[in-house]
Amino acid sequence: MAGEGEVIACHTLEVWNEKIKAANESQKLIVIDFTATWCPPCRFIAPHFLDMAKRFLNVIFFKIDVDELQSVAKEFKVEAMPTFLFMKQGEIVDRVVGARKEEIDQALIKHGGLVASA
């Protein structure tokens, strides 16, 4: 697992399968950022996503490059970038398509993300 406040970037299917299995077993909320290097909104939201990982320490954050892991993007029916998937124990509980900071924050809080006190 990543340390608190970090985003887990998965570049191979083996790493993804291992990390998502461990994350699902943790019972924590999981947020997956499906991104692409060529996508301007993805680059725009990336710093906010890192900031969220530092603020919501009880949530596990993943970043998946759709060009590297096309099979994972296809499995989750990702059709636009960025797409943020919210999961609990292997079940998708929410999805935000686009670089929508407020919607992403609201989904985090709605599904149990707790803001760490600074």
Secondary structure by P-SEA (a helix, b strand, c coil): cccccbbbbbccaaaaaaaaaaaaaaccbbbbbbcccccaaaaaaaaaaaaaaaacccbbbbbbcccccaaaaaaaccccccbbbbbcccccccccccccaaaaaaaaaaaccccccc
